Amino acid sequence: MGTTINGKKVNINGREVDINGRSVNINGSRAIINGKGMNINGRGADINGKPSNINGRAKHPLEKV
């Protein structure tokens, strides 16, 4: 287990946390903090206003769900 405080990688309970806002792995899910994409509980959500899949349901940017 490596812990790097200079914004590289922090490994907490076997999960990867990158302090530089790159990737956070929580409970086997991956979240990209820089607005690229979030995967929480196995579901994908793109923060940049691109398609989001929450609760297994696909959402189009121009479609109201």
C-alpha positions as a Markdown table, in Angstrom:
| # | Residue | x | y | z |
|---|---|---|---|---|
| 1 | Met | 0.0 | 0.0 | 0.0 |
| 2 | Gly | 1.5 | 3.3 | -1.1 |
| 3 | Thr | 0.5 | 6.7 | 0.2 |
| 4 | Thr | 1.8 | 9.7 | -1.6 |
| 5 | Ile | 0.7 | 13.1 | -0.2 |
| 6 | Asn | 2.0 | 15.1 | -3.2 |
| 7 | Gly | -1.1 | 14.6 | -5.1 |
| 8 | Lys | -0.1 | 11.3 | -6.7 |
| 9 | Lys | -1.8 | 8.4 | -5.2 |
| 10 | Val | -3.3 | 7.6 | -1.8 |
| 11 | Asn | -4.4 | 4.0 | -1.2 |
| 12 | Ile | -7.0 | 3.8 | 1.5 |
| 13 | Asn | -8.4 | 0.4 | 2.4 |
| 14 | Gly | -7.3 | -1.0 | -0.9 |
| 15 | Arg | -8.9 | 1.8 | -2.9 |
| 16 | Glu | -7.1 | 4.3 | -5.0 |
| 17 | Val | -7.5 | 8.0 | -4.4 |
| 18 | Asp | -5.7 | 10.5 | -6.6 |
| 19 | Ile | -5.5 | 13.9 | -4.9 |
| 20 | Asn | -4.8 | 15.7 | -8.2 |
| 21 | Gly | -8.5 | 15.2 | -9.2 |
| 22 | Arg | -7.7 | 12.4 | -11.6 |
| 23 | Ser | -9.4 | 9.3 | -10.3 |
| 24 | Val | -11.0 | 8.2 | -7.1 |
| 25 | Asn | -12.0 | 4.6 | -6.6 |
| 26 | Ile | -14.6 | 4.2 | -4.0 |
| 27 | Asn | -16.3 | 0.8 | -3.3 |
| 28 | Gly | -15.0 | -0.5 | -6.6 |
| 29 | Ser | -16.5 | 2.4 | -8.5 |
| 30 | Arg | -14.4 | 5.0 | -10.3 |
| 31 | Ala | -14.9 | 8.8 | -10.3 |
| 32 | Ile | -13.0 | 11.2 | -12.4 |
| 33 | Ile | -13.1 | 14.5 | -10.5 |
| 34 | Asn | -12.0 | 16.7 | -13.5 |
| 35 | Gly | -15.6 | 16.6 | -15.0 |
| 36 | Lys | -14.7 | 13.7 | -17.3 |
| 37 | Gly | -16.8 | 10.8 | -16.0 |
| 38 | Met | -18.2 | 9.4 | -12.8 |
| 39 | Asn | -18.9 | 5.8 | -12.1 |
| 40 | Ile | -20.8 | 5.3 | -8.9 |
| 41 | Asn | -22.0 | 1.9 | -7.9 |
| 42 | Gly | -21.3 | 0.6 | -11.4 |
| 43 | Arg | -23.3 | 3.3 | -13.1 |
| 44 | Gly | -21.7 | 5.9 | -15.3 |
| 45 | Ala | -22.4 | 9.6 | -15.2 |
| 46 | Asp | -20.5 | 12.2 | -17.3 |
| 47 | Ile | -20.3 | 15.5 | -15.5 |
| 48 | Asn | -19.6 | 17.5 | -18.7 |
| 49 | Gly | -23.2 | 17.5 | -19.7 |
| 50 | Lys | -22.7 | 14.3 | -21.8 |
| 51 | Pro | -24.9 | 11.2 | -21.5 |
| 52 | Ser | -25.5 | 10.0 | -18.0 |
| 53 | Asn | -26.4 | 6.5 | -17.0 |
| 54 | Ile | -27.9 | 6.6 | -13.5 |
| 55 | Asn | -29.7 | 3.6 | -12.0 |
| 56 | Gly | -29.0 | 1.7 | -15.2 |
| 57 | Arg | -31.1 | 4.1 | -17.3 |
| 58 | Ala | -29.5 | 5.8 | -20.3 |
| 59 | Lys | -30.1 | 9.5 | -20.6 |
| 60 | His | -29.5 | 11.5 | -23.7 |
| 61 | Pro | -28.3 | 15.1 | -23.2 |
| 62 | Leu | -31.3 | 16.6 | -25.1 |
| 63 | Glu | -33.8 | 14.2 | -23.7 |
| 64 | Lys | -35.8 | 14.8 | -20.5 |
| 65 | Val | -35.9 | 11.7 | -18.5 |
